[in-house]
Amino acid sequence: MRWQDLIGADPEIMHGATCFLGTRIPVSVVLDNLAAGVDAAEIFAQYPSLPPQSIPAALAYAADLARERVIPISA
């Protein structure tokens, strides 16, 4: 699974925030919830439009950012 297939940024959606494709849900919302100890089942209950692969994609995206590289995001 490539996070790039599930995550992108579009200046017309959520002011360009990085979101899960096909949604207006920012990746940061899922990462914030995970950091707060919210489990996956509760995240999916709160955001039922998220695909099951969204949590691993968010974590992979965060791992790439932590490597401090420039990461291209498709529009």
Number of C-alpha atoms within 10 A of each C-alpha: 9 11 19 17 11 18 22 20 19 15 10 9 15 14 9 13 17 21 22 24 20 12 13 13 18 20 22 14 13 23 17 11 14 16 10 9 9 13 11 15 11 11 16 16 10 10 13 11 13 19 12 12 12 19 19 13 20 24 16 16 19 15 11 14 12 9 9 8 8 8 11 9 11 11 12
